[in-house]
């Protein structure tokens, strides 16, 4: 695959995620105020966009409470720092089977809700972008399945499009890209689409470069893609994605460390990514430039 490095890229910071990382680093934000402050710091360090989940302020456990999203988004919008807001719509598709001998009924941790409920906070907050996890997959844990059926994705994709929010299609394997193309062909999603290539998430696409090149080769011409990898491969993928013609994502959702034994903040991870881009001779987009490049509508709900 030839190099196709763009002249300018946007950096997305995935601020907190929904993994059980709240007790693994003192810098993982929990409350809406902490998440908003960390997002603002990331924006000041050079992130054009922030990708947000929310957590229970007391326990740090992942949450999909619309009120927590609303508070977080309001705090960011009322600050003096501009940033593109990208909210997850991935919660509510969690299926935990009851084990190998008795898979049904589903076990504790299952959280399966309808398309409208999964998008309640999107309709309320109207971010510029929200995610659409474009497939079902075995996701790290023994009996957990991230569940996104074709019917659910068609319904959610149509609703997101109708709201005027730009879907960021999360692709954890090549089949997810295949179905993303199908959604565009059916008119559920608009072209050119925005794609996030999620590398190294067990048990999706591994983060080796051969697989990454194959994923990039399956992104339709004219679409925009970004990519990330987990843990110690987060920063190498800043360079890899840009060299392949894409944009980048960093943040505590995907990696907790600046170096071995040195917990990172979101702002530090963004600053390191910006330094890599600048050393490659690549410009870093502002939020306004990102909105212009992707045709985003700045939310003000």
ChimeraX commands (.cxc) that place a marker at each C-alpha (Angstrom):
marker #1 position 0.00,0.00,0.00 radius 0.5
marker #1 position 1.56,3.34,-1.01 radius 0.5
marker #1 position 1.96,6.16,1.48 radius 0.5
marker #1 position -0.87,8.69,1.26 radius 0.5
marker #1 position -0.14,11.04,4.14 radius 0.5
marker #1 position -2.62,13.93,4.35 radius 0.5
marker #1 position -1.48,17.50,4.87 radius 0.5
marker #1 position -3.80,18.02,7.84 radius 0.5
marker #1 position -5.45,15.60,10.28 radius 0.5
marker #1 position -7.80,15.79,13.22 radius 0.5
marker #1 position -7.06,14.28,16.61 radius 0.5
marker #1 position -9.89,12.71,18.60 radius 0.5
marker #1 position -9.45,12.15,22.33 radius 0.5
marker #1 position -11.46,9.22,23.77 radius 0.5
marker #1 position -11.73,10.61,27.27 radius 0.5
marker #1 position -12.92,7.81,29.57 radius 0.5
marker #1 position -14.59,4.88,27.78 radius 0.5
marker #1 position -16.78,2.19,29.31 radius 0.5
marker #1 position -14.14,-0.31,30.39 radius 0.5
marker #1 position -13.46,-1.21,33.99 radius 0.5
marker #1 position -10.47,1.13,34.19 radius 0.5
marker #1 position -11.75,3.52,36.84 radius 0.5
marker #1 position -9.54,2.05,39.57 radius 0.5
marker #1 position -6.47,1.41,37.40 radius 0.5
marker #1 position -5.43,5.04,37.04 radius 0.5
marker #1 position -6.03,8.15,39.14 radius 0.5
marker #1 position -6.57,10.13,35.94 radius 0.5
marker #1 position -9.62,8.27,34.60 radius 0.5
marker #1 position -12.44,10.82,35.02 radius 0.5
marker #1 position -15.73,9.72,36.64 radius 0.5
marker #1 position -18.14,12.59,37.26 radius 0.5
marker #1 position -19.56,14.77,34.48 radius 0.5
marker #1 position -17.46,17.64,35.82 radius 0.5
marker #1 position -14.27,15.55,35.74 radius 0.5
marker #1 position -15.04,14.20,32.26 radius 0.5
marker #1 position -15.83,17.67,30.93 radius 0.5
marker #1 position -12.68,19.16,32.48 radius 0.5
marker #1 position -10.53,16.37,31.04 radius 0.5
marker #1 position -12.14,16.89,27.62 radius 0.5
marker #1 position -11.46,20.62,27.77 radius 0.5
marker #1 position -7.82,20.01,28.74 radius 0.5
marker #1 position -7.48,17.58,25.82 radius 0.5
marker #1 position -8.91,20.18,23.45 radius 0.5
marker #1 position -6.46,22.78,24.71 radius 0.5
marker #1 position -3.65,20.28,24.06 radius 0.5
marker #1 position -4.71,19.96,20.41 radius 0.5
marker #1 position -7.68,17.56,20.16 radius 0.5
marker #1 position -10.23,18.76,17.61 radius 0.5
marker #1 position -12.82,16.27,18.92 radius 0.5
marker #1 position -13.60,14.49,22.16 radius 0.5
marker #1 position -15.31,11.09,22.25 radius 0.5
marker #1 position -17.37,10.77,25.43 radius 0.5
marker #1 position -18.86,8.06,27.60 radius 0.5
marker #1 position -20.21,8.78,31.09 radius 0.5
marker #1 position -19.74,6.96,34.38 radius 0.5
marker #1 position -21.50,6.70,37.71 radius 0.5
marker #1 position -19.91,9.56,39.67 radius 0.5
marker #1 position -19.69,7.47,42.86 radius 0.5
marker #1 position -18.49,4.08,41.63 radius 0.5
marker #1 position -16.93,4.98,38.28 radius 0.5
marker #1 position -18.93,2.18,36.64 radius 0.5
marker #1 position -20.04,2.83,33.03 radius 0.5
marker #1 position -23.46,4.45,32.73 radius 0.5
marker #1 position -25.91,5.48,30.01 radius 0.5
marker #1 position -27.85,7.96,32.16 radius 0.5
marker #1 position -28.98,10.76,29.79 radius 0.5
marker #1 position -28.77,13.32,32.61 radius 0.5
marker #1 position -25.06,12.62,33.05 radius 0.5
marker #1 position -24.50,13.13,29.31 radius 0.5
marker #1 position -26.46,16.34,29.40 radius 0.5
marker #1 position -24.43,17.75,32.28 radius 0.5
marker #1 position -21.15,16.76,30.67 radius 0.5
marker #1 position -22.04,18.24,27.28 radius 0.5
marker #1 position -23.40,21.45,28.83 radius 0.5
marker #1 position -20.20,21.96,30.81 radius 0.5
marker #1 position -18.08,21.64,27.67 radius 0.5
marker #1 position -20.31,23.91,25.58 radius 0.5
marker #1 position -20.42,26.55,28.29 radius 0.5
marker #1 position -16.63,26.64,28.57 radius 0.5
marker #1 position -14.41,29.00,26.60 radius 0.5
marker #1 position -12.84,26.08,24.71 radius 0.5
marker #1 position -14.22,24.94,21.36 radius 0.5
marker #1 position -14.20,21.22,20.55 radius 0.5
marker #1 position -16.23,18.84,18.39 radius 0.5
marker #1 position -18.39,16.60,20.60 radius 0.5
marker #1 position -18.61,12.92,19.71 radius 0.5
marker #1 position -20.90,10.84,21.99 radius 0.5
marker #1 position -21.00,7.08,22.19 radius 0.5
marker #1 position -24.20,5.29,21.19 radius 0.5
marker #1 position -22.74,1.90,21.98 radius 0.5
marker #1 position -24.37,1.32,25.35 radius 0.5
marker #1 position -27.44,-0.89,25.60 radius 0.5
marker #1 position -26.28,-3.74,23.38 radius 0.5
marker #1 position -24.59,-5.81,26.08 radius 0.5
marker #1 position -25.42,-9.52,26.17 radius 0.5
marker #1 position -23.85,-11.73,28.83 radius 0.5
marker #1 position -24.66,-15.40,28.35 radius 0.5
marker #1 position -25.11,-17.70,31.32 radius 0.5
marker #1 position -22.21,-20.03,30.56 radius 0.5
marker #1 position -21.36,-22.88,28.24 radius 0.5
marker #1 position -23.91,-25.36,29.63 radius 0.5
marker #1 position -26.77,-22.93,30.29 radius 0.5
marker #1 position -26.38,-19.87,28.07 radius 0.5
marker #1 position -29.97,-18.79,28.65 radius 0.5
marker #1 position -31.35,-16.92,30.44 radius 0.5
marker #1 position -28.79,-14.12,30.07 radius 0.5
marker #1 position -26.60,-13.44,33.10 radius 0.5
marker #1 position -25.98,-10.36,35.22 radius 0.5
marker #1 position -24.47,-7.53,33.22 radius 0.5
marker #1 position -26.86,-7.92,30.30 radius 0.5
marker #1 position -28.22,-4.56,29.21 radius 0.5
marker #1 position -30.30,-4.81,26.04 radius 0.5
marker #1 position -32.53,-1.90,25.08 radius 0.5
marker #1 position -34.23,-0.62,21.92 radius 0.5
marker #1 position -32.90,1.73,19.25 radius 0.5
marker #1 position -34.81,4.77,20.51 radius 0.5
marker #1 position -33.57,4.28,24.08 radius 0.5
marker #1 position -29.98,3.80,22.89 radius 0.5
marker #1 position -30.19,7.21,21.23 radius 0.5
marker #1 position -32.04,9.16,23.93 radius 0.5
marker #1 position -28.97,11.18,24.90 radius 0.5
marker #1 position -28.09,11.77,21.23 radius 0.5
marker #1 position -31.53,13.26,20.50 radius 0.5
marker #1 position -31.29,15.37,23.66 radius 0.5
marker #1 position -27.72,16.69,23.30 radius 0.5
marker #1 position -27.41,16.75,19.47 radius 0.5
marker #1 position -23.63,16.32,19.30 radius 0.5
marker #1 position -21.85,16.84,16.01 radius 0.5
marker #1 position -20.93,13.13,15.90 radius 0.5
marker #1 position -22.08,9.91,17.56 radius 0.5
marker #1 position -20.73,6.40,17.19 radius 0.5
marker #1 position -22.40,3.47,15.45 radius 0.5
marker #1 position -20.72,0.15,16.30 radius 0.5
marker #1 position -21.21,-1.56,12.97 radius 0.5
marker #1 position -21.46,-5.22,13.98 radius 0.5
marker #1 position -21.74,-7.89,16.64 radius 0.5
marker #1 position -18.59,-9.43,18.11 radius 0.5
marker #1 position -17.14,-11.43,20.97 radius 0.5
marker #1 position -15.65,-8.66,23.08 radius 0.5
marker #1 position -12.81,-9.70,25.40 radius 0.5
marker #1 position -14.79,-11.24,28.27 radius 0.5
marker #1 position -15.67,-14.94,28.35 radius 0.5
marker #1 position -19.45,-14.84,27.83 radius 0.5
marker #1 position -19.99,-11.20,26.77 radius 0.5
marker #1 position -21.20,-10.38,23.28 radius 0.5
marker #1 position -21.35,-6.81,21.92 radius 0.5
marker #1 position -24.66,-7.07,20.10 radius 0.5
marker #1 position -25.53,-4.91,17.09 radius 0.5
marker #1 position -27.76,-6.78,14.64 radius 0.5
marker #1 position -28.33,-5.63,11.05 radius 0.5
marker #1 position -31.89,-4.64,11.97 radius 0.5
marker #1 position -30.76,-2.63,14.99 radius 0.5
marker #1 position -28.05,-0.89,12.97 radius 0.5
marker #1 position -30.47,0.03,10.18 radius 0.5
marker #1 position -32.87,1.51,12.72 radius 0.5
marker #1 position -30.21,3.37,14.69 radius 0.5
marker #1 position -28.45,4.58,11.54 radius 0.5
marker #1 position -31.69,5.96,10.14 radius 0.5
marker #1 position -32.51,7.73,13.37 radius 0.5
marker #1 position -29.02,9.25,13.65 radius 0.5
marker #1 position -29.19,10.49,10.06 radius 0.5
marker #1 position -32.63,12.02,10.66 radius 0.5
marker #1 position -31.30,13.90,13.69 radius 0.5
marker #1 position -28.63,15.57,11.54 radius 0.5
marker #1 position -25.84,13.99,13.61 radius 0.5
marker #1 position -22.85,12.52,11.76 radius 0.5
marker #1 position -22.39,8.82,12.55 radius 0.5
marker #1 position -18.85,7.66,13.18 radius 0.5
marker #1 position -18.95,4.04,12.03 radius 0.5
marker #1 position -16.92,1.95,14.46 radius 0.5
marker #1 position -15.39,-0.99,12.60 radius 0.5
marker #1 position -13.78,-3.70,14.71 radius 0.5
marker #1 position -13.32,-6.12,11.80 radius 0.5
marker #1 position -13.55,-6.15,8.03 radius 0.5
marker #1 position -17.13,-7.45,7.99 radius 0.5
marker #1 position -18.19,-4.30,9.79 radius 0.5
marker #1 position -16.84,-2.25,6.89 radius 0.5
marker #1 position -18.74,-4.50,4.51 radius 0.5
marker #1 position -22.00,-3.80,6.29 radius 0.5
marker #1 position -21.20,-0.08,6.52 radius 0.5
marker #1 position -21.01,-0.01,2.71 radius 0.5
marker #1 position -24.36,-1.78,2.62 radius 0.5
marker #1 position -25.95,0.84,4.90 radius 0.5
marker #1 position -24.73,3.58,2.56 radius 0.5
marker #1 position -25.96,1.72,-0.51 radius 0.5
marker #1 position -29.39,1.37,1.10 radius 0.5
marker #1 position -29.51,5.10,1.90 radius 0.5
marker #1 position -29.59,4.51,5.67 radius 0.5
marker #1 position -26.31,6.42,6.01 radius 0.5
marker #1 position -25.05,9.22,3.81 radius 0.5
marker #1 position -21.88,9.15,1.74 radius 0.5
marker #1 position -19.08,9.95,2.13 radius 0.5
marker #1 position -19.10,8.19,5.51 radius 0.5
marker #1 position -16.86,8.64,8.54 radius 0.5
marker #1 position -15.17,5.47,9.83 radius 0.5
marker #1 position -13.15,4.61,12.93 radius 0.5
marker #1 position -10.90,1.57,12.50 radius 0.5
marker #1 position -10.62,-0.10,15.92 radius 0.5
marker #1 position -7.47,-2.21,15.98 radius 0.5
marker #1 position -6.36,-4.76,18.54 radius 0.5
marker #1 position -9.65,-5.01,20.48 radius 0.5
marker #1 position -10.13,-8.65,21.52 radius 0.5
marker #1 position -11.58,-10.39,19.50 radius 0.5
marker #1 position -11.80,-8.11,16.52 radius 0.5
marker #1 position -9.15,-7.15,14.00 radius 0.5
marker #1 position -5.62,-7.61,15.40 radius 0.5
marker #1 position -3.38,-4.58,15.36 radius 0.5
marker #1 position -0.66,-5.93,13.06 radius 0.5
marker #1 position 0.08,-3.76,10.04 radius 0.5
marker #1 position -0.98,-6.37,7.50 radius 0.5
marker #1 position -4.49,-6.47,8.96 radius 0.5
marker #1 position -4.55,-2.69,9.25 radius 0.5
marker #1 position -3.60,-2.31,5.58 radius 0.5
marker #1 position -6.39,-4.71,4.66 radius 0.5
marker #1 position -8.89,-2.68,6.69 radius 0.5
marker #1 position -7.75,0.57,5.07 radius 0.5
marker #1 position -8.01,-1.03,1.61 radius 0.5
marker #1 position -11.66,-1.80,2.34 radius 0.5
marker #1 position -12.57,1.81,3.20 radius 0.5
marker #1 position -14.39,3.13,0.09 radius 0.5
marker #1 position -12.73,5.89,-1.87 radius 0.5
marker #1 position -13.81,9.31,-0.68 radius 0.5
marker #1 position -14.73,8.19,2.84 radius 0.5
marker #1 position -12.87,9.61,5.85 radius 0.5
marker #1 position -11.23,7.24,8.30 radius 0.5
marker #1 position -9.46,7.46,11.61 radius 0.5
marker #1 position -7.76,4.65,13.50 radius 0.5
marker #1 position -6.52,3.68,16.92 radius 0.5
marker #1 position -4.93,0.76,18.74 radius 0.5
marker #1 position -4.82,-0.18,22.41 radius 0.5
marker #1 position -2.16,0.16,25.08 radius 0.5
marker #1 position 1.46,0.53,24.05 radius 0.5
marker #1 position 0.47,0.52,20.37 radius 0.5
marker #1 position -1.57,3.70,20.71 radius 0.5
marker #1 position 1.19,6.07,19.67 radius 0.5
marker #1 position 2.63,3.90,16.87 radius 0.5
marker #1 position -0.86,3.92,15.37 radius 0.5
marker #1 position -0.84,7.71,15.34 radius 0.5
marker #1 position 1.93,7.44,12.76 radius 0.5
marker #1 position 0.50,4.35,11.05 radius 0.5
marker #1 position -2.90,5.90,10.49 radius 0.5
marker #1 position -1.50,9.12,9.10 radius 0.5
marker #1 position 0.90,7.32,6.78 radius 0.5
marker #1 position -2.08,5.36,5.44 radius 0.5
marker #1 position -4.07,8.55,4.80 radius 0.5
marker #1 position -6.17,8.66,7.96 radius 0.5
marker #1 position -6.79,10.64,11.12 radius 0.5
marker #1 position -5.97,9.65,14.70 radius 0.5
marker #1 position -7.50,8.85,18.07 radius 0.5
marker #1 position -5.79,8.69,21.46 radius 0.5
marker #1 position -7.02,8.92,25.05 radius 0.5
marker #1 position -7.58,7.06,28.29 radius 0.5
marker #1 position -10.35,4.90,26.85 radius 0.5
marker #1 position -7.69,3.00,24.91 radius 0.5
marker #1 position -4.46,3.47,26.87 radius 0.5
marker #1 position -3.70,4.49,30.47 radius 0.5
marker #1 position 0.05,4.98,30.23 radius 0.5
marker #1 position 2.46,7.65,29.03 radius 0.5
marker #1 position 5.36,5.28,29.72 radius 0.5
marker #1 position 5.86,2.13,31.78 radius 0.5
marker #1 position 4.75,2.92,35.34 radius 0.5
marker #1 position 3.74,6.50,34.43 radius 0.5
marker #1 position -0.04,7.04,34.30 radius 0.5
marker #1 position -1.09,9.46,31.57 radius 0.5
marker #1 position -3.66,12.21,31.44 radius 0.5
marker #1 position -5.75,12.77,28.35 radius 0.5
marker #1 position -4.00,16.06,27.69 radius 0.5
marker #1 position -0.58,14.37,27.83 radius 0.5
marker #1 position -1.65,11.71,25.34 radius 0.5
marker #1 position -3.01,14.34,22.98 radius 0.5
marker #1 position 0.14,16.44,23.31 radius 0.5
marker #1 position 2.29,13.43,22.44 radius 0.5
marker #1 position 0.15,12.64,19.41 radius 0.5
marker #1 position 0.38,16.26,18.26 radius 0.5
marker #1 position 4.16,16.12,18.60 radius 0.5
marker #1 position 4.29,12.98,16.43 radius 0.5
marker #1 position 2.16,14.66,13.77 radius 0.5
marker #1 position 4.22,17.82,13.78 radius 0.5
marker #1 position 7.45,15.82,13.50 radius 0.5
marker #1 position 5.95,14.09,10.47 radius 0.5
marker #1 position 5.25,17.50,8.95 radius 0.5
marker #1 position 1.47,17.11,9.24 radius 0.5
marker #1 position -0.83,19.95,10.26 radius 0.5
marker #1 position -3.26,19.47,13.15 radius 0.5
marker #1 position -6.85,20.52,12.47 radius 0.5
marker #1 position -8.72,22.90,14.71 radius 0.5
marker #1 position -12.31,22.07,15.66 radius 0.5
marker #1 position -13.50,24.59,13.08 radius 0.5
marker #1 position -11.35,23.01,10.37 radius 0.5
marker #1 position -12.66,19.56,11.28 radius 0.5
marker #1 position -16.27,20.77,11.06 radius 0.5
marker #1 position -15.56,22.30,7.67 radius 0.5
marker #1 position -13.79,19.19,6.34 radius 0.5
marker #1 position -16.57,16.82,7.46 radius 0.5
marker #1 position -19.57,19.10,6.98 radius 0.5
marker #1 position -20.51,18.93,10.65 radius 0.5
marker #1 position -23.26,20.97,12.24 radius 0.5
marker #1 position -22.12,22.52,15.52 radius 0.5
marker #1 position -24.59,21.35,18.17 radius 0.5
marker #1 position -26.31,23.80,20.46 radius 0.5
marker #1 position -29.20,21.78,21.90 radius 0.5
marker link #1:1,2 radius 0.2
marker link #1:2,3 radius 0.2
marker link #1:3,4 radius 0.2
marker link #1:4,5 radius 0.2
marker link #1:5,6 radius 0.2
marker link #1:6,7 radius 0.2
marker link #1:7,8 radius 0.2
marker link #1:8,9 radius 0.2
marker link #1:9,10 radius 0.2
marker link #1:10,11 radius 0.2
marker link #1:11,12 radius 0.2
marker link #1:12,13 radius 0.2
marker link #1:13,14 radius 0.2
marker link #1:14,15 radius 0.2
marker link #1:15,16 radius 0.2
marker link #1:16,17 radius 0.2
marker link #1:17,18 radius 0.2
marker link #1:18,19 radius 0.2
marker link #1:19,20 radius 0.2
marker link #1:20,21 radius 0.2
marker link #1:21,22 radius 0.2
marker link #1:22,23 radius 0.2
marker link #1:23,24 radius 0.2
marker link #1:24,25 radius 0.2
marker link #1:25,26 radius 0.2
marker link #1:26,27 radius 0.2
marker link #1:27,28 radius 0.2
marker link #1:28,29 radius 0.2
marker link #1:29,30 radius 0.2
marker link #1:30,31 radius 0.2
marker link #1:31,32 radius 0.2
marker link #1:32,33 radius 0.2
marker link #1:33,34 radius 0.2
marker link #1:34,35 radius 0.2
marker link #1:35,36 radius 0.2
marker link #1:36,37 radius 0.2
marker link #1:37,38 radius 0.2
marker link #1:38,39 radius 0.2
marker link #1:39,40 radius 0.2
marker link #1:40,41 radius 0.2
marker link #1:41,42 radius 0.2
marker link #1:42,43 radius 0.2
marker link #1:43,44 radius 0.2
marker link #1:44,45 radius 0.2
marker link #1:45,46 radius 0.2
marker link #1:46,47 radius 0.2
marker link #1:47,48 radius 0.2
marker link #1:48,49 radius 0.2
marker link #1:49,50 radius 0.2
marker link #1:50,51 radius 0.2
marker link #1:51,52 radius 0.2
marker link #1:52,53 radius 0.2
marker link #1:53,54 radius 0.2
marker link #1:54,55 radius 0.2
marker link #1:55,56 radius 0.2
marker link #1:56,57 radius 0.2
marker link #1:57,58 radius 0.2
marker link #1:58,59 radius 0.2
marker link #1:59,60 radius 0.2
marker link #1:60,61 radius 0.2
marker link #1:61,62 radius 0.2
marker link #1:62,63 radius 0.2
marker link #1:63,64 radius 0.2
marker link #1:64,65 radius 0.2
marker link #1:65,66 radius 0.2
marker link #1:66,67 radius 0.2
marker link #1:67,68 radius 0.2
marker link #1:68,69 radius 0.2
marker link #1:69,70 radius 0.2
marker link #1:70,71 radius 0.2
marker link #1:71,72 radius 0.2
marker link #1:72,73 radius 0.2
marker link #1:73,74 radius 0.2
marker link #1:74,75 radius 0.2
marker link #1:75,76 radius 0.2
marker link #1:76,77 radius 0.2
marker link #1:77,78 radius 0.2
marker link #1:78,79 radius 0.2
marker link #1:79,80 radius 0.2
marker link #1:80,81 radius 0.2
marker link #1:81,82 radius 0.2
marker link #1:82,83 radius 0.2
marker link #1:83,84 radius 0.2
marker link #1:84,85 radius 0.2
marker link #1:85,86 radius 0.2
marker link #1:86,87 radius 0.2
marker link #1:87,88 radius 0.2
marker link #1:88,89 radius 0.2
marker link #1:89,90 radius 0.2
marker link #1:90,91 radius 0.2
marker link #1:91,92 radius 0.2
marker link #1:92,93 radius 0.2
marker link #1:93,94 radius 0.2
marker link #1:94,95 radius 0.2
marker link #1:95,96 radius 0.2
marker link #1:96,97 radius 0.2
marker link #1:97,98 radius 0.2
marker link #1:98,99 radius 0.2
marker link #1:99,100 radius 0.2
marker link #1:100,101 radius 0.2
marker link #1:101,102 radius 0.2
marker link #1:102,103 radius 0.2
marker link #1:103,104 radius 0.2
marker link #1:104,105 radius 0.2
marker link #1:105,106 radius 0.2
marker link #1:106,107 radius 0.2
marker link #1:107,108 radius 0.2
marker link #1:108,109 radius 0.2
marker link #1:109,110 radius 0.2
marker link #1:110,111 radius 0.2
marker link #1:111,112 radius 0.2
marker link #1:112,113 radius 0.2
marker link #1:113,114 radius 0.2
marker link #1:114,115 radius 0.2
marker link #1:115,116 radius 0.2
marker link #1:116,117 radius 0.2
marker link #1:117,118 radius 0.2
marker link #1:118,119 radius 0.2
marker link #1:119,120 radius 0.2
marker link #1:120,121 radius 0.2
marker link #1:121,122 radius 0.2
marker link #1:122,123 radius 0.2
marker link #1:123,124 radius 0.2
marker link #1:124,125 radius 0.2
marker link #1:125,126 radius 0.2
marker link #1:126,127 radius 0.2
marker link #1:127,128 radius 0.2
marker link #1:128,129 radius 0.2
marker link #1:129,130 radius 0.2
marker link #1:130,131 radius 0.2
marker link #1:131,132 radius 0.2
marker link #1:132,133 radius 0.2
marker link #1:133,134 radius 0.2
marker link #1:134,135 radius 0.2
marker link #1:135,136 radius 0.2
marker link #1:136,137 radius 0.2
marker link #1:137,138 radius 0.2
marker link #1:138,139 radius 0.2
marker link #1:139,140 radius 0.2
marker link #1:140,141 radius 0.2
marker link #1:141,142 radius 0.2
marker link #1:142,143 radius 0.2
marker link #1:143,144 radius 0.2
marker link #1:144,145 radius 0.2
marker link #1:145,146 radius 0.2
marker link #1:146,147 radius 0.2
marker link #1:147,148 radius 0.2
marker link #1:148,149 radius 0.2
marker link #1:149,150 radius 0.2
marker link #1:150,151 radius 0.2
marker link #1:151,152 radius 0.2
marker link #1:152,153 radius 0.2
marker link #1:153,154 radius 0.2
marker link #1:154,155 radius 0.2
marker link #1:155,156 radius 0.2
marker link #1:156,157 radius 0.2
marker link #1:157,158 radius 0.2
marker link #1:158,159 radius 0.2
marker link #1:159,160 radius 0.2
marker link #1:160,161 radius 0.2
marker link #1:161,162 radius 0.2
marker link #1:162,163 radius 0.2
marker link #1:163,164 radius 0.2
marker link #1:164,165 radius 0.2
marker link #1:165,166 radius 0.2
marker link #1:166,167 radius 0.2
marker link #1:167,168 radius 0.2
marker link #1:168,169 radius 0.2
marker link #1:169,170 radius 0.2
marker link #1:170,171 radius 0.2
marker link #1:171,172 radius 0.2
marker link #1:172,173 radius 0.2
marker link #1:173,174 radius 0.2
marker link #1:174,175 radius 0.2
marker link #1:175,176 radius 0.2
marker link #1:176,177 radius 0.2
marker link #1:177,178 radius 0.2
marker link #1:178,179 radius 0.2
marker link #1:179,180 radius 0.2
marker link #1:180,181 radius 0.2
marker link #1:181,182 radius 0.2
marker link #1:182,183 radius 0.2
marker link #1:183,184 radius 0.2
marker link #1:184,185 radius 0.2
marker link #1:185,186 radius 0.2
marker link #1:186,187 radius 0.2
marker link #1:187,188 radius 0.2
marker link #1:188,189 radius 0.2
marker link #1:189,190 radius 0.2
marker link #1:190,191 radius 0.2
marker link #1:191,192 radius 0.2
marker link #1:192,193 radius 0.2
marker link #1:193,194 radius 0.2
marker link #1:194,195 radius 0.2
marker link #1:195,196 radius 0.2
marker link #1:196,197 radius 0.2
marker link #1:197,198 radius 0.2
marker link #1:198,199 radius 0.2
marker link #1:199,200 radius 0.2
marker link #1:200,201 radius 0.2
marker link #1:201,202 radius 0.2
marker link #1:202,203 radius 0.2
marker link #1:203,204 radius 0.2
marker link #1:204,205 radius 0.2
marker link #1:205,206 radius 0.2
marker link #1:206,207 radius 0.2
marker link #1:207,208 radius 0.2
marker link #1:208,209 radius 0.2
marker link #1:209,210 radius 0.2
marker link #1:210,211 radius 0.2
marker link #1:211,212 radius 0.2
marker link #1:212,213 radius 0.2
marker link #1:213,214 radius 0.2
marker link #1:214,215 radius 0.2
marker link #1:215,216 radius 0.2
marker link #1:216,217 radius 0.2
marker link #1:217,218 radius 0.2
marker link #1:218,219 radius 0.2
marker link #1:219,220 radius 0.2
marker link #1:220,221 radius 0.2
marker link #1:221,222 radius 0.2
marker link #1:222,223 radius 0.2
marker link #1:223,224 radius 0.2
marker link #1:224,225 radius 0.2
marker link #1:225,226 radius 0.2
marker link #1:226,227 radius 0.2
marker link #1:227,228 radius 0.2
marker link #1:228,229 radius 0.2
marker link #1:229,230 radius 0.2
marker link #1:230,231 radius 0.2
marker link #1:231,232 radius 0.2
marker link #1:232,233 radius 0.2
marker link #1:233,234 radius 0.2
marker link #1:234,235 radius 0.2
marker link #1:235,236 radius 0.2
marker link #1:236,237 radius 0.2
marker link #1:237,238 radius 0.2
marker link #1:238,239 radius 0.2
marker link #1:239,240 radius 0.2
marker link #1:240,241 radius 0.2
marker link #1:241,242 radius 0.2
marker link #1:242,243 radius 0.2
marker link #1:243,244 radius 0.2
marker link #1:244,245 radius 0.2
marker link #1:245,246 radius 0.2
marker link #1:246,247 radius 0.2
marker link #1:247,248 radius 0.2
marker link #1:248,249 radius 0.2
marker link #1:249,250 radius 0.2
marker link #1:250,251 radius 0.2
marker link #1:251,252 radius 0.2
marker link #1:252,253 radius 0.2
marker link #1:253,254 radius 0.2
marker link #1:254,255 radius 0.2
marker link #1:255,256 radius 0.2
marker link #1:256,257 radius 0.2
marker link #1:257,258 radius 0.2
marker link #1:258,259 radius 0.2
marker link #1:259,260 radius 0.2
marker link #1:260,261 radius 0.2
marker link #1:261,262 radius 0.2
marker link #1:262,263 radius 0.2
marker link #1:263,264 radius 0.2
marker link #1:264,265 radius 0.2
marker link #1:265,266 radius 0.2
marker link #1:266,267 radius 0.2
marker link #1:267,268 radius 0.2
marker link #1:268,269 radius 0.2
marker link #1:269,270 radius 0.2
marker link #1:270,271 radius 0.2
marker link #1:271,272 radius 0.2
marker link #1:272,273 radius 0.2
marker link #1:273,274 radius 0.2
marker link #1:274,275 radius 0.2
marker link #1:275,276 radius 0.2
marker link #1:276,277 radius 0.2
marker link #1:277,278 radius 0.2
marker link #1:278,279 radius 0.2
marker link #1:279,280 radius 0.2
marker link #1:280,281 radius 0.2
marker link #1:281,282 radius 0.2
marker link #1:282,283 radius 0.2
marker link #1:283,284 radius 0.2
marker link #1:284,285 radius 0.2
marker link #1:285,286 radius 0.2
marker link #1:286,287 radius 0.2
marker link #1:287,288 radius 0.2
marker link #1:288,289 radius 0.2
marker link #1:289,290 radius 0.2
marker link #1:290,291 radius 0.2
marker link #1:291,292 radius 0.2
marker link #1:292,293 radius 0.2
marker link #1:293,294 radius 0.2
marker link #1:294,295 radius 0.2
marker link #1:295,296 radius 0.2
marker link #1:296,297 radius 0.2
marker link #1:297,298 radius 0.2
marker link #1:298,299 radius 0.2
marker link #1:299,300 radius 0.2
marker link #1:300,301 radius 0.2
view
